[in-house]
Amino acid sequence: MISRLVFGVVGTLWLTATAAQPCGTAPVQVQVLGSGGPELAGKRASSSYLVWIGGKPRVLVDIGGGAALRFGESGATVSDLDVILFTHLHVDHTADLPALIKSSFFEDRQRPLPIYGPGGNKFMPSTVSFVRSIFDSTRGAYRYLGDFLSPMTSNTYKLQPRDVGEVRDKIRVPRKTGDKIWPVFANSRLKATAASVAHGSIPALAWRIETEGKRIVFSGDTNGDSGYLKQLAAEADLLIAHNAVAEGASGVERNLHMPPSVIGRIAHEAHVKQLVLSHRMLRTLGHESETMDSVRKLYAGPVSFADDLDCFTP
């Protein structure tokens, strides 16, 4: 009797721990799959976000380590995704892409899956090169998954990686100049726009999703210096900004990330309606009061600190 009771309790706890945790019934919801950075000691999945539209997961922004598990816990399926968007290709934003795609093999997706992210430079491959380096059937790290890219097979849907950024009209023609804000993807449900942002020497993008009359902006990792994030976030209903460094940060970490005062300034100047702080690293965890004080010096709107699987309504 005791062993049966223990088994029943354990079984109940297991079911509770693994039950799907979808967002609510609002027409548009943003779910934080990964609220942490690259540190495993933070006990958070790395950066990843889902945009739910009409109760379906339609946009995936980044998929860092641990986020594939959170994707499953959210109740989402790859079959429902319209697009995957990468802010940049650091490991804590991309590591779980192979796990996610392998999992989708057991679903019934038929349509192609577009993947957009930044172009490359001497420090990073382009998004197209990155995806091919994983899935190419001849040279890819996981070449056994090459059917997801190969046009010669028809037993699964196809990934469609695309680079975002300045383009050449013709070979040997100088690159276009002007604002580095680009319309990237659109369908009947949503529109996605990207902006170039500064993240040290790493090509990086911020993203704006417009759907159902709502505007959602993801800063990605940036030091906030380019000015394009403020343009992209203008009148946003929700800005998810990365709180990876504390106020007063200097050196390499400040070159990569914006401190709370910069987040607050951008949110204020862009007239953002709601601010969520994510990408919470060990150097900022436990310092929420100081972070809030710095943000509040300029921004007076609602501010939340993100945890894994939290949902926010823009």
Residue pairs with C-beta under 8 A, 6 or more apart in sequence:
18 73
20 73
20 74
20 75
21 73
21 74
21 75
21 309
22 31
22 52
22 55
22 74
22 75
22 76
23 29
23 30
23 31
23 52
23 74
23 311
24 311
24 313
25 55
26 313
27 53
27 54
27 212
27 214
28 51
28 52
28 53
28 211
28 212
28 214
28 216
28 313
28 314
29 51
29 52
29 311
29 312
29 313
30 49
30 50
30 51
30 52
30 216
30 238
30 240
30 276
30 311
30 312
30 313
30 314
31 49
31 50
31 52
31 57
31 74
31 309
31 310
31 311
31 312
32 48
32 49
32 240
32 276
32 278
32 306
32 307
32 308
32 309
32 310
32 311
32 312
33 45
33 48
33 49
33 50
33 63
33 67
33 70
33 71
33 74
33 308
33 309
34 44
34 45
34 46
34 47
34 48
34 49
34 62
34 64
34 65
34 66
34 67
34 70
34 308
35 44
35 45
35 47
35 278
35 279
35 280
35 306
35 307
35 308
35 310
36 42
36 43
36 44
36 45
36 46
36 47
36 66
36 92
36 279
36 280
36 281
36 308
37 44
37 46
37 47
37 92
37 244
37 279
37 280
37 281
38 46
38 64
38 65
38 90
38 91
38 92
39 281
39 282
40 65
41 282
42 280
42 281
42 282
42 285
44 66
44 280
44 307
44 308
45 64
45 65
45 66
45 67
45 69
45 70
45 308
46 64
46 65
46 66
46 67
46 91
46 92
46 93
46 95
47 62
47 64
47 67
47 87
47 92
47 93
47 220
47 221
47 242
47 278
47 279
48 60
48 61
48 62
48 63
48 64
48 67
48 70
48 71
48 93
48 96
49 60
49 61
49 62
49 218
49 240
49 278
50 57
50 59
50 60
50 61
50 71
50 74
50 76
51 57
51 58
51 59
51 60
51 61
51 190
51 209
51 211
51 216
52 58
52 311
53 59
53 189
53 190
53 211
53 212
54 189
54 212
56 80
57 74
57 76
57 77
57 80
57 81
58 80
58 81
58 82
58 83
58 189
58 190
58 211
59 81
59 82
59 83
59 84
59 85
59 190
59 192
59 209
60 71
60 81
60 83
60 84
60 85
61 84
61 85
61 86
61 87
61 207
61 218
62 85
62 86
62 87
62 93
62 94
62 220
63 71
63 84
63 93
63 94
63 95
63 96
63 97
63 100
64 91
64 92
64 93
64 94
64 95
64 96
65 91
65 92
65 95
65 96
66 96
67 96
68 96
68 99
68 100
68 103
70 308
70 309
71 96
71 100
72 103
73 309
74 309
77 104
77 107
78 100
78 101
78 103
78 104
78 107
78 109
78 113
79 104
79 107
79 108
79 109
81 113
82 114
82 185
82 187
82 189
82 190
83 113
83 114
83 115
83 116
83 185
83 192
84 97
84 113
84 114
84 115
84 116
85 115
85 116
85 117
85 184
85 185
85 192
85 194
85 205
85 207
85 218
86 93
86 94
86 115
86 116
86 117
86 118
86 127
86 205
87 93
87 117
87 118
87 204
87 205
87 206
87 207
87 218
87 220
87 221
88 117
88 118
88 124
88 199
88 202
88 203
88 204
88 205
88 220
88 221
89 117
89 118
89 124
89 125
89 127
89 130
89 202
89 203
90 202
90 221
93 220
93 221
94 130
97 131
97 134
98 134
98 135
98 141
98 142
98 145
101 135
101 145
101 148
101 159
102 142
102 145
104 157
105 156
109 156
109 157
110 157
111 157
112 157
112 158
112 159
112 160
113 157
113 158
113 159
113 160
114 160
114 161
114 162
114 185
115 127
115 131
115 159
115 160
115 161
115 162
116 127
116 161
116 162
116 163
116 164
116 184
116 185
116 192
116 194
117 126
117 127
117 130
117 161
117 163
117 164
117 205
118 124
118 126
118 127
118 163
118 164
118 165
118 196
118 203
118 204
118 205
119 126
119 127
119 163
119 164
119 165
119 166
119 203
120 126
120 127
120 129
120 130
120 163
120 203
121 201
121 203
123 201
123 202
124 130
124 202
124 203
125 133
126 163
127 161
127 162
127 163
127 164
128 161
128 162
128 163
130 161
131 149
131 159
131 161
132 139
132 140
132 149
132 161
133 139
133 140
133 141
134 140
134 141
134 142
134 145
135 142
135 143
135 145
135 146
135 148
135 149
135 159
136 143
136 146
136 149
137 143
137 146
137 147
137 149
137 150
138 146
140 146
140 149
146 153
147 153
147 155
147 156
148 156
148 157
148 158
148 159
149 158
149 159
151 158
162 184
164 182
164 184
164 194
164 205
165 180
165 182
165 196
165 203
166 175
166 176
166 180
167 175
167 176
168 174
168 175
168 176
169 176
179 228
179 231
180 195
180 196
180 226
180 228
181 193
181 194
181 195
181 196
181 228
181 231
181 232
182 193
182 194
182 195
183 191
183 192
183 193
184 192
184 193
184 194
185 191
185 192
186 192
189 211
190 209
190 210
190 211
191 209
191 210
191 211
192 207
192 208
192 209
192 210
193 207
193 208
193 210
193 232
194 205
194 206
194 207
194 208
195 205
195 206
195 207
195 208
195 226
195 228
195 229
195 231
195 232
196 203
196 204
196 205
196 226
196 228
197 204
197 205
197 206
197 219
197 220
197 222
197 224
197 226
197 228
197 229
198 204
198 222
198 223
198 224
198 225
198 226
199 220
199 221
199 222
199 223
199 256
200 223
200 252
200 255
200 256
204 220
204 221
204 222
205 220
206 217
206 218
206 219
206 220
206 222
206 228
206 229
206 232
206 233
207 217
207 218
207 220
207 232
208 215
208 216
208 217
208 218
208 232
208 233
208 236
209 215
209 216
209 217
209 218
210 216
214 237
214 238
214 314
215 235
215 236
215 237
215 238
215 314
216 236
216 237
216 238
216 240
216 314
217 229
217 232
217 233
217 236
217 238
217 239
217 240
217 272
218 240
219 229
219 233
219 239
219 240
219 241
219 242
219 258
219 263
220 242
221 242
221 244
221 256
221 257
221 279
222 229
222 242
222 257
222 258
223 254
223 255
223 256
223 257
223 258
223 262
224 258
224 262
224 263
224 266
229 266
230 266
230 269
230 270
231 270
233 239
233 266
233 267
233 270
233 272
234 270
234 271
235 270
235 271
235 272
235 273
236 270
236 272
236 273
236 314
237 273
237 274
237 314
238 272
238 273
238 274
238 275
238 276
238 312
238 314
239 266
239 267
239 270
239 272
239 274
239 275
239 276
240 276
240 278
240 306
240 312
241 258
241 263
241 266
241 267
241 275
241 276
241 277
241 278
242 257
242 258
242 277
242 278
242 279
243 260
243 263
243 277
243 278
243 279
243 280
243 284
243 291
243 305
244 253
244 256
244 257
244 279
244 280
244 281
244 283
244 284
245 253
245 254
245 256
245 257
245 258
245 259
245 281
245 283
245 284
246 259
246 260
246 283
246 284
246 287
246 290
246 291
247 259
247 260
247 261
247 290
247 291
247 294
248 259
249 257
249 259
249 283
253 283
258 266
259 294
260 277
260 290
260 291
260 292
260 294
260 295
261 294
261 295
261 297
261 298
263 275
263 277
263 295
263 299
264 294
264 295
264 296
264 297
264 298
264 299
265 298
265 299
266 272
267 275
267 295
267 298
267 299
267 301
268 298
268 299
268 300
272 299
272 301
273 301
273 302
273 314
274 301
274 302
274 304
274 312
274 314
275 295
275 299
275 301
275 302
275 303
275 304
276 303
276 304
276 305
276 306
276 312
277 291
277 295
277 303
277 304
277 305
277 306
278 306
280 305
280 306
284 291
288 305
292 303
295 303
296 303
304 310
304 312
306 312
